[in-house]
């Protein structure tokens, strides 16, 4: 089940008939399907009645960015130059705020934003804030993510500082279920077998005490079947979409 309902606003998103917030730059391609899924969610969460009430968006989708997990484990090149090139390209094209719909890429954020003069909506921070505000009774979460995200401690550090413990899959589950499912989605396979693998991994975390499960790889929501998962599922892509909307068009008090 999803841990959140439809987005609502206490004040209108637009002024008059046209959106007035900054242009959103999506630094994507990691992978392409996850980028498309994020943009679709950004559209679906925007309370627009006509074209002109949607956000202005520029998408930089560069699937040649080296594998983020392999870089973090010392098995591949540093993707920072590719990410920096994309960020500068978006800025030059007119983006006023950046967003990266890739959890693992956030391990390289410091090397990207230090030289930019525009803000970046932080996916890890957004999910952490969501868990604390919308799931206040949850003290233990399970994390379905890449080895890079897990090894870098992105969620463990942020959620741990907020008083939430993070469980990660045991090695056999990570390898046979999570890693293989992410690879399958990246190669264009989102069939029942992939959904079953992610569900098995999620249930593994629930049995170990997870009170909620974070889909902490943007490929996860593309393959994960939520039916049968006995705890709330936090879709990091959807949370990020809401965080972008809150930044561009803040809700009232």
TORKOL-4160 file (C-alpha; in steps of 0.2 Angstrom, whole numbers, padded with zeros to 4 digits, m for minus):
253
<pt num="1" X="0000" Y="0000" Z="0000"/>
<pt num="2" X="0005" Y="0018" Z="m0003"/>
<pt num="3" X="0009" Y="0028" Z="0013"/>
<pt num="4" X="0001" Y="0044" Z="0006"/>
<pt num="5" X="m0015" Y="0050" Z="m0002"/>
<pt num="6" X="m0018" Y="0063" Z="m0015"/>
<pt num="7" X="m0009" Y="0079" Z="m0014"/>
<pt num="8" X="m0019" Y="0094" Z="m0008"/>
<pt num="9" X="m0015" Y="0112" Z="m0007"/>
<pt num="10" X="m0021" Y="0125" Z="0005"/>
<pt num="11" X="m0018" Y="0139" Z="m0008"/>
<pt num="12" X="m0019" Y="0139" Z="m0027"/>
<pt num="13" X="m0003" Y="0133" Z="m0036"/>
<pt num="14" X="m0004" Y="0147" Z="m0049"/>
<pt num="15" X="m0006" Y="0166" Z="m0050"/>
<pt num="16" X="m0019" Y="0170" Z="m0063"/>
<pt num="17" X="m0018" Y="0157" Z="m0077"/>
<pt num="18" X="0001" Y="0154" Z="m0078"/>
<pt num="19" X="0013" Y="0146" Z="m0067"/>
<pt num="20" X="0026" Y="0159" Z="m0060"/>
<pt num="21" X="0038" Y="0148" Z="m0051"/>
<pt num="22" X="0056" Y="0144" Z="m0057"/>
<pt num="23" X="0059" Y="0132" Z="m0071"/>
<pt num="24" X="0063" Y="0114" Z="m0065"/>
<pt num="25" X="0078" Y="0106" Z="m0072"/>
<pt num="26" X="0078" Y="0087" Z="m0071"/>
<pt num="27" X="0095" Y="0079" Z="m0071"/>
<pt num="28" X="0091" Y="0062" Z="m0077"/>
<pt num="29" X="0094" Y="0047" Z="m0087"/>
<pt num="30" X="0099" Y="0036" Z="m0072"/>
<pt num="31" X="0090" Y="0027" Z="m0079"/>
<pt num="32" X="0079" Y="0034" Z="m0093"/>
<pt num="33" X="0063" Y="0024" Z="m0088"/>
<pt num="34" X="0065" Y="0031" Z="m0070"/>
<pt num="35" X="0067" Y="0048" Z="m0076"/>
<pt num="36" X="0051" Y="0047" Z="m0087"/>
<pt num="37" X="0042" Y="0039" Z="m0072"/>
<pt num="38" X="0047" Y="0054" Z="m0061"/>
<pt num="39" X="0041" Y="0067" Z="m0074"/>
<pt num="40" X="0025" Y="0057" Z="m0075"/>
<pt num="41" X="0023" Y="0058" Z="m0056"/>
<pt num="42" X="0027" Y="0077" Z="m0056"/>
<pt num="43" X="0013" Y="0079" Z="m0069"/>
<pt num="44" X="0001" Y="0068" Z="m0060"/>
<pt num="45" X="0004" Y="0077" Z="m0043"/>
<pt num="46" X="0001" Y="0095" Z="m0050"/>
<pt num="47" X="m0016" Y="0101" Z="m0047"/>
<pt num="48" X="m0018" Y="0109" Z="m0065"/>
<pt num="49" X="m0034" Y="0111" Z="m0075"/>
<pt num="50" X="m0025" Y="0117" Z="m0091"/>
<pt num="51" X="m0008" Y="0116" Z="m0099"/>
<pt num="52" X="m0003" Y="0133" Z="m0093"/>
<pt num="53" X="m0005" Y="0128" Z="m0075"/>
<pt num="54" X="0009" Y="0114" Z="m0076"/>
<pt num="55" X="0027" Y="0117" Z="m0071"/>
<pt num="56" X="0040" Y="0123" Z="m0084"/>
<pt num="57" X="0052" Y="0108" Z="m0085"/>
<pt num="58" X="0069" Y="0105" Z="m0094"/>
<pt num="59" X="0074" Y="0087" Z="m0094"/>
<pt num="60" X="0093" Y="0082" Z="m0097"/>
<pt num="61" X="0092" Y="0063" Z="m0099"/>
<pt num="62" X="0110" Y="0056" Z="m0101"/>
<pt num="63" X="0111" Y="0037" Z="m0099"/>
<pt num="64" X="0130" Y="0038" Z="m0102"/>
<pt num="65" X="0133" Y="0043" Z="m0084"/>
<pt num="66" X="0144" Y="0030" Z="m0077"/>
<pt num="67" X="0136" Y="0018" Z="m0065"/>
<pt num="68" X="0135" Y="0026" Z="m0048"/>
<pt num="69" X="0136" Y="0010" Z="m0038"/>
<pt num="70" X="0151" Y="0004" Z="m0047"/>
<pt num="71" X="0159" Y="0021" Z="m0044"/>
<pt num="72" X="0156" Y="0020" Z="m0025"/>
<pt num="73" X="0163" Y="0003" Z="m0024"/>
<pt num="74" X="0179" Y="0007" Z="m0034"/>
<pt num="75" X="0174" Y="m0003" Z="m0049"/>
<pt num="76" X="0170" Y="0011" Z="m0061"/>
<pt num="77" X="0173" Y="0029" Z="m0065"/>
<pt num="78" X="0167" Y="0044" Z="m0055"/>
<pt num="79" X="0151" Y="0050" Z="m0063"/>
<pt num="80" X="0154" Y="0068" Z="m0056"/>
<pt num="81" X="0160" Y="0076" Z="m0072"/>
<pt num="82" X="0145" Y="0069" Z="m0082"/>
<pt num="83" X="0133" Y="0075" Z="m0068"/>
<pt num="84" X="0142" Y="0092" Z="m0067"/>
<pt num="85" X="0140" Y="0094" Z="m0086"/>
<pt num="86" X="0121" Y="0090" Z="m0086"/>
<pt num="87" X="0119" Y="0102" Z="m0071"/>
<pt num="88" X="0128" Y="0116" Z="m0080"/>
<pt num="89" X="0118" Y="0112" Z="m0096"/>
<pt num="90" X="0101" Y="0114" Z="m0087"/>
<pt num="91" X="0107" Y="0130" Z="m0079"/>
<pt num="92" X="0112" Y="0137" Z="m0096"/>
<pt num="93" X="0095" Y="0132" Z="m0103"/>
<pt num="94" X="0086" Y="0142" Z="m0089"/>
<pt num="95" X="0083" Y="0130" Z="m0075"/>
<pt num="96" X="0080" Y="0139" Z="m0058"/>
<pt num="97" X="0080" Y="0123" Z="m0048"/>
<pt num="98" X="0088" Y="0106" Z="m0050"/>
<pt num="99" X="0082" Y="0089" Z="m0046"/>
<pt num="100" X="0090" Y="0072" Z="m0048"/>
<pt num="101" X="0078" Y="0057" Z="m0048"/>
<pt num="102" X="0092" Y="0045" Z="m0044"/>
<pt num="103" X="0095" Y="0041" Z="m0026"/>
<pt num="104" X="0113" Y="0034" Z="m0028"/>
<pt num="105" X="0118" Y="0050" Z="m0038"/>
<pt num="106" X="0115" Y="0060" Z="m0022"/>
<pt num="107" X="0131" Y="0053" Z="m0015"/>
<pt num="108" X="0140" Y="0064" Z="m0028"/>
<pt num="109" X="0129" Y="0079" Z="m0025"/>
<pt num="110" X="0143" Y="0089" Z="m0016"/>
<pt num="111" X="0154" Y="0089" Z="m0032"/>
<pt num="112" X="0139" Y="0096" Z="m0042"/>
<pt num="113" X="0131" Y="0109" Z="m0032"/>
<pt num="114" X="0146" Y="0118" Z="m0025"/>
<pt num="115" X="0149" Y="0128" Z="m0041"/>
<pt num="116" X="0131" Y="0131" Z="m0045"/>
<pt num="117" X="0121" Y="0146" Z="m0040"/>
<pt num="118" X="0104" Y="0137" Z="m0040"/>
<pt num="119" X="0096" Y="0126" Z="m0027"/>
<pt num="120" X="0094" Y="0107" Z="m0028"/>
<pt num="121" X="0080" Y="0098" Z="m0021"/>
<pt num="122" X="0088" Y="0084" Z="m0011"/>
<pt num="123" X="0079" Y="0067" Z="m0013"/>
<pt num="124" X="0086" Y="0059" Z="0003"/>
<pt num="125" X="0081" Y="0074" Z="0013"/>
<pt num="126" X="0064" Y="0074" Z="0006"/>
<pt num="127" X="0061" Y="0056" Z="0010"/>
<pt num="128" X="0068" Y="0059" Z="0028"/>
<pt num="129" X="0056" Y="0073" Z="0031"/>
<pt num="130" X="0042" Y="0063" Z="0024"/>
<pt num="131" X="0045" Y="0049" Z="0036"/>
<pt num="132" X="0046" Y="0060" Z="0051"/>
<pt num="133" X="0031" Y="0071" Z="0047"/>
<pt num="134" X="0019" Y="0058" Z="0039"/>
<pt num="135" X="0024" Y="0042" Z="0048"/>
<pt num="136" X="0028" Y="0049" Z="0065"/>
<pt num="137" X="0026" Y="0032" Z="0074"/>
<pt num="138" X="0038" Y="0023" Z="0063"/>
<pt num="139" X="0055" Y="0020" Z="0071"/>
<pt num="140" X="0062" Y="0007" Z="0060"/>
<pt num="141" X="0061" Y="0007" Z="0041"/>
<pt num="142" X="0067" Y="m0006" Z="0028"/>
<pt num="143" X="0077" Y="0000" Z="0013"/>
<pt num="144" X="0076" Y="m0007" Z="m0005"/>
<pt num="145" X="0090" Y="0002" Z="m0014"/>
<pt num="146" X="0106" Y="m0001" Z="m0024"/>
<pt num="147" X="0122" Y="m0007" Z="m0016"/>
<pt num="148" X="0129" Y="0011" Z="m0019"/>
<pt num="149" X="0115" Y="0019" Z="m0009"/>
<pt num="150" X="0117" Y="0007" Z="0005"/>
<pt num="151" X="0135" Y="0007" Z="0005"/>
<pt num="152" X="0136" Y="0026" Z="0005"/>
<pt num="153" X="0124" Y="0027" Z="0020"/>
<pt num="154" X="0113" Y="0040" Z="0012"/>
<pt num="155" X="0097" Y="0035" Z="0021"/>
<pt num="156" X="0106" Y="0027" Z="0036"/>
<pt num="157" X="0114" Y="0044" Z="0040"/>
<pt num="158" X="0099" Y="0055" Z="0037"/>
<pt num="159" X="0086" Y="0044" Z="0045"/>
<pt num="160" X="0097" Y="0039" Z="0059"/>
<pt num="161" X="0100" Y="0058" Z="0064"/>
<pt num="162" X="0081" Y="0059" Z="0064"/>
<pt num="163" X="0079" Y="0045" Z="0076"/>
<pt num="164" X="0074" Y="0031" Z="0063"/>
<pt num="165" X="0083" Y="0015" Z="0062"/>
<pt num="166" X="0086" Y="0008" Z="0044"/>
<pt num="167" X="0086" Y="m0010" Z="0040"/>
<pt num="168" X="0094" Y="m0016" Z="0024"/>
<pt num="169" X="0092" Y="m0033" Z="0015"/>
<pt num="170" X="0104" Y="m0048" Z="0020"/>
<pt num="171" X="0117" Y="m0052" Z="0006"/>
<pt num="172" X="0107" Y="m0066" Z="m0002"/>
<pt num="173" X="0091" Y="m0056" Z="m0003"/>
<pt num="174" X="0100" Y="m0040" Z="m0009"/>
<pt num="175" X="0109" Y="m0051" Z="m0023"/>
<pt num="176" X="0095" Y="m0062" Z="m0029"/>
<pt num="177" X="0080" Y="m0051" Z="m0026"/>
<pt num="178" X="0085" Y="m0032" Z="m0026"/>
<pt num="179" X="0100" Y="m0031" Z="m0037"/>
<pt num="180" X="0093" Y="m0043" Z="m0050"/>
<pt num="181" X="0076" Y="m0034" Z="m0050"/>
<pt num="182" X="0084" Y="m0017" Z="m0053"/>
<pt num="183" X="0095" Y="m0024" Z="m0067"/>
<pt num="184" X="0079" Y="m0031" Z="m0075"/>
<pt num="185" X="0070" Y="m0015" Z="m0074"/>
<pt num="186" X="0085" Y="m0005" Z="m0082"/>
<pt num="187" X="0085" Y="m0018" Z="m0096"/>
<pt num="188" X="0066" Y="m0015" Z="m0099"/>
<pt num="189" X="0059" Y="m0030" Z="m0090"/>
<pt num="190" X="0045" Y="m0026" Z="m0078"/>
<pt num="191" X="0036" Y="m0042" Z="m0077"/>
<pt num="192" X="0028" Y="m0052" Z="m0063"/>
<pt num="193" X="0044" Y="m0061" Z="m0059"/>
<pt num="194" X="0052" Y="m0044" Z="m0056"/>
<pt num="195" X="0038" Y="m0038" Z="m0045"/>
<pt num="196" X="0039" Y="m0054" Z="m0035"/>
<pt num="197" X="0057" Y="m0052" Z="m0031"/>
<pt num="198" X="0055" Y="m0035" Z="m0024"/>
<pt num="199" X="0040" Y="m0041" Z="m0014"/>
<pt num="200" X="0050" Y="m0055" Z="m0007"/>
<pt num="201" X="0064" Y="m0042" Z="m0002"/>
<pt num="202" X="0051" Y="m0030" Z="0006"/>
<pt num="203" X="0043" Y="m0044" Z="0016"/>
<pt num="204" X="0060" Y="m0050" Z="0021"/>
<pt num="205" X="0063" Y="m0033" Z="0029"/>
<pt num="206" X="0045" Y="m0033" Z="0037"/>
<pt num="207" X="0049" Y="m0049" Z="0045"/>
<pt num="208" X="0064" Y="m0042" Z="0053"/>
<pt num="209" X="0055" Y="m0027" Z="0060"/>
<pt num="210" X="0052" Y="m0014" Z="0047"/>
<pt num="211" X="0037" Y="m0003" Z="0050"/>
<pt num="212" X="0038" Y="0004" Z="0033"/>
<pt num="213" X="0048" Y="0001" Z="0017"/>
<pt num="214" X="0057" Y="0014" Z="0007"/>
<pt num="215" X="0058" Y="0011" Z="m0012"/>
<pt num="216" X="0075" Y="0019" Z="m0012"/>
<pt num="217" X="0080" Y="0016" Z="m0030"/>
<pt num="218" X="0070" Y="0025" Z="m0043"/>
<pt num="219" X="0068" Y="0008" Z="m0053"/>
<pt num="220" X="0059" Y="0000" Z="m0038"/>
<pt num="221" X="0042" Y="0008" Z="m0041"/>
<pt num="222" X="0042" Y="0003" Z="m0059"/>
<pt num="223" X="0043" Y="m0016" Z="m0054"/>
<pt num="224" X="0037" Y="m0017" Z="m0036"/>
<pt num="225" X="0020" Y="m0024" Z="m0033"/>
<pt num="226" X="0013" Y="m0016" Z="m0018"/>
<pt num="227" X="m0002" Y="m0029" Z="m0016"/>
<pt num="228" X="0003" Y="m0040" Z="m0001"/>
<pt num="229" X="0016" Y="m0029" Z="0007"/>
<pt num="230" X="0010" Y="m0028" Z="0024"/>
<pt num="231" X="0018" Y="m0011" Z="0028"/>
<pt num="232" X="0017" Y="0007" Z="0021"/>
<pt num="233" X="0028" Y="0009" Z="0005"/>
<pt num="234" X="0037" Y="0026" Z="0003"/>
<pt num="235" X="0040" Y="0029" Z="m0015"/>
<pt num="236" X="0055" Y="0040" Z="m0016"/>
<pt num="237" X="0051" Y="0046" Z="m0034"/>
<pt num="238" X="0034" Y="0052" Z="m0028"/>
<pt num="239" X="0040" Y="0060" Z="m0012"/>
<pt num="240" X="0053" Y="0069" Z="m0023"/>
<pt num="241" X="0039" Y="0075" Z="m0035"/>
<pt num="242" X="0029" Y="0083" Z="m0020"/>
<pt num="243" X="0045" Y="0091" Z="m0013"/>
<pt num="244" X="0048" Y="0099" Z="m0030"/>
<pt num="245" X="0030" Y="0106" Z="m0030"/>
<pt num="246" X="0032" Y="0112" Z="m0012"/>
<pt num="247" X="0048" Y="0121" Z="m0017"/>
<pt num="248" X="0041" Y="0129" Z="m0033"/>
<pt num="249" X="0023" Y="0132" Z="m0027"/>
<pt num="250" X="0023" Y="0131" Z="m0008"/>
<pt num="251" X="0007" Y="0127" Z="0001"/>
<pt num="252" X="m0001" Y="0139" Z="0013"/>
<pt num="253" X="0001" Y="0136" Z="0032"/>
